[in-house]
Amino acid sequence: MSVSKIFWLIIYYTFARHLPTSNTIFGKVFLSKQIRYLCCKHIFMKTGKNVNIERGAYFGNGLKIEIGDNSGIGINAHIYNNTIIGQNVMMGPEVYMLEKTHNFDSVDIPMIKQGSRKERDQVIIGDDCWIGREVLIIGSRVINKGSIIGARCVLTKSFPEYSIIGGNPSKLIRSRVVSNN
């Protein structure tokens, strides 16, 4: 990791992450959106135009994150490396991407002593998606173009484009595509 990226990570995590939310009067006075954008533009692999990284967003070292034009990372969201976010993506507060889980295969060994395993390699969020409040994304997932993930959904699998998804575990509620039959 370059010295420049380390510098911007320090600025983000010690200062910019704690600025007020972007759409409040205080956020506008303190230029919260612009300062967080500047930090992430120097950290992320790719940062589009008009990107909004909200207050409290966590993204590890952010080196493998790509985010497209007019997209955002929600308040207190936990986004891990190797995440691609398309264009025009709305993300609610408290979205969490689960990276690891505990091993539990052996009943002869307490779970606490079995260690953990990596749960995900990459999350891809297509263009024009809306991810609701407190969505939990488990493992490697593709959220296809035009999809809506309802609040508090536990996303356990991938769905077709233009899906409306909700529940725990996740299920298809309906398609946004209207059939002419």
Summary of the structure (lengths in Angstrom):
residues: 181
radius of gyration: 17.6
end to end distance: 54.9
largest distance: 59.0
contacts: 566
relative contact order: 0.10
helix: 19%
strand: 27%
